[in-house]
Amino acid sequence: MSHERQRFAVDCPSRLLFDQIADKWSMMILTVLDPGPMRFNAVKRQLEGVTQKALTQCLRRLERNGLVSRRVIPVSPVAVEYEITPLGRSLQQPFKALYAWTLEHLDEVDEARGIFDARGLASSQADARTSIPTAS
């Protein structure tokens, strides 16, 4: 195994793939599809706040990357169903681990945010007190 330092080069194919699978909608879509195939609107109902456009674009990216398959159901009106592929299923364990980490450390993150925000507020108040007024 190489111990070479990771550079995250702009043209690295892994960077593009990471960008496409690590965004919030991709992770949530793959989680929603975990139990089995679902129609587009059923997926949308599970993802509060996602727009139809954002969901469509994300599903297309997931399909292009081989993580989700799309099947047209010949009913009237025509329906589309999405399902995780075996390749997509291989992401479930890391995603579940990330979600578990999120739940486990949420209180610590909230505390760190509070400290940071309070420091930022105190810092900006101090800056306002020490700033030299300008002549109008």
C-alpha positions as CSV (number, residue, x, y, z in Angstrom):
1,M,0.0,0.0,0.0
2,S,1.3,3.4,-1.0
3,H,1.9,6.0,1.8
4,E,1.9,8.8,-0.8
5,R,0.2,12.0,0.4
6,Q,-3.3,12.5,-1.1
7,R,-3.3,15.6,-3.3
8,F,-6.9,15.7,-4.5
9,A,-5.9,16.8,-8.0
10,V,-8.6,18.6,-9.9
11,D,-8.4,16.1,-12.8
12,C,-8.4,13.0,-10.6
13,P,-11.3,10.7,-11.6
14,S,-11.8,9.7,-7.9
15,R,-12.5,13.3,-7.0
16,L,-15.3,13.6,-9.6
17,L,-16.9,10.3,-8.4
18,F,-16.6,11.4,-4.7
19,D,-18.3,14.7,-5.6
20,Q,-21.1,12.7,-7.2
21,I,-21.7,10.2,-4.4
22,A,-21.0,12.1,-1.3
23,D,-23.5,14.9,-1.7
24,K,-26.5,15.0,0.6
25,W,-29.1,13.9,-1.9
26,S,-27.2,10.9,-3.2
27,M,-26.6,9.6,0.3
28,M,-30.3,10.1,1.2
29,I,-31.6,8.6,-2.0
30,L,-29.5,5.5,-1.6
31,T,-30.8,5.2,2.0
32,V,-34.4,5.6,0.9
33,L,-34.0,3.0,-1.8
34,D,-32.4,0.5,0.6
35,P,-35.5,-1.5,1.3
36,G,-36.3,-2.0,-2.4
37,P,-37.4,-0.5,-5.6
38,M,-39.5,2.7,-5.5
39,R,-41.2,5.0,-7.9
40,F,-40.0,8.5,-8.4
41,N,-42.8,10.2,-6.4
42,A,-42.4,7.7,-3.5
43,V,-38.7,8.7,-3.3
44,K,-39.6,12.4,-3.5
45,R,-42.1,12.0,-0.6
46,Q,-39.4,10.5,1.5
47,L,-37.0,13.4,0.9
48,E,-38.4,16.5,2.4
49,G,-37.1,19.6,0.7
50,V,-35.8,18.0,-2.5
51,T,-37.1,19.6,-5.7
52,Q,-38.2,17.6,-8.6
53,K,-35.3,19.0,-10.7
54,A,-32.7,18.2,-8.0
55,L,-34.0,14.6,-7.5
56,T,-34.1,14.0,-11.3
57,Q,-30.5,15.2,-11.7
58,C,-29.2,13.2,-8.8
59,L,-31.0,10.0,-9.9
60,R,-29.5,10.4,-13.4
61,R,-26.0,10.8,-11.8
62,L,-26.5,7.8,-9.7
63,E,-27.7,5.8,-12.7
64,R,-24.8,7.0,-14.9
65,N,-22.4,5.9,-12.2
66,G,-24.0,2.4,-12.0
67,L,-25.3,2.9,-8.5
68,V,-29.0,2.9,-9.3
69,S,-31.0,1.3,-12.1
70,R,-34.1,2.8,-13.7
71,R,-37.0,0.8,-15.0
72,V,-40.0,2.1,-17.0
73,I,-43.2,0.5,-16.0
74,P,-45.6,0.3,-18.9
75,V,-48.8,1.4,-17.2
76,S,-51.0,4.4,-17.9
77,P,-49.6,6.9,-17.1
78,V,-46.1,5.5,-17.6
79,A,-44.2,5.2,-14.3
80,V,-40.5,4.9,-13.5
81,E,-39.1,2.8,-10.7
82,Y,-35.6,3.1,-9.3
83,E,-33.5,0.4,-7.5
84,I,-30.1,0.2,-6.0
85,T,-27.7,-1.9,-8.0
86,P,-25.2,-4.3,-6.4
87,L,-22.5,-1.6,-6.8
88,G,-24.8,0.9,-5.1
89,R,-25.4,-1.5,-2.3
90,S,-21.7,-1.7,-1.7
91,L,-22.0,1.9,-0.4
92,Q,-24.6,1.1,2.2
93,Q,-22.1,0.0,4.9
94,P,-20.0,3.2,4.6
95,F,-23.1,5.4,4.5
96,K,-24.6,3.7,7.5
97,A,-21.3,4.1,9.4
98,L,-21.3,7.8,8.5
99,Y,-24.9,8.2,9.7
100,A,-24.1,6.4,12.9
101,W,-21.1,8.7,13.5
102,T,-23.4,11.7,12.9
103,L,-25.9,10.5,15.5
104,E,-23.1,9.6,18.0
105,H,-21.3,12.9,17.8
106,L,-24.2,15.4,17.1
107,D,-24.1,16.8,20.7
108,E,-20.4,17.4,20.5
109,V,-20.8,19.1,17.1
110,D,-23.6,21.2,18.4
111,E,-21.4,22.3,21.4
112,A,-18.5,23.1,19.1
113,R,-20.8,25.2,16.9
114,G,-22.1,27.1,19.9
115,I,-18.6,27.9,21.1
116,F,-17.6,28.9,17.6
117,D,-20.7,31.1,17.1
118,A,-20.3,32.7,20.5
119,R,-16.6,33.4,19.8
120,G,-17.5,34.9,16.4
121,L,-20.2,37.1,18.0
122,A,-17.8,38.2,20.7
123,S,-15.1,38.9,18.2
124,S,-17.4,41.0,15.9
125,Q,-18.6,43.0,19.0
126,A,-15.0,43.6,20.0
127,D,-14.2,44.7,16.5
128,A,-17.2,47.1,16.6
129,R,-16.0,48.6,19.9
130,T,-12.5,49.1,18.8
131,S,-13.1,50.4,15.3
132,I,-12.3,54.0,14.7
133,P,-15.3,56.0,13.5
134,T,-14.9,57.7,10.2
135,A,-15.8,61.3,9.5
136,S,-18.9,61.8,7.4
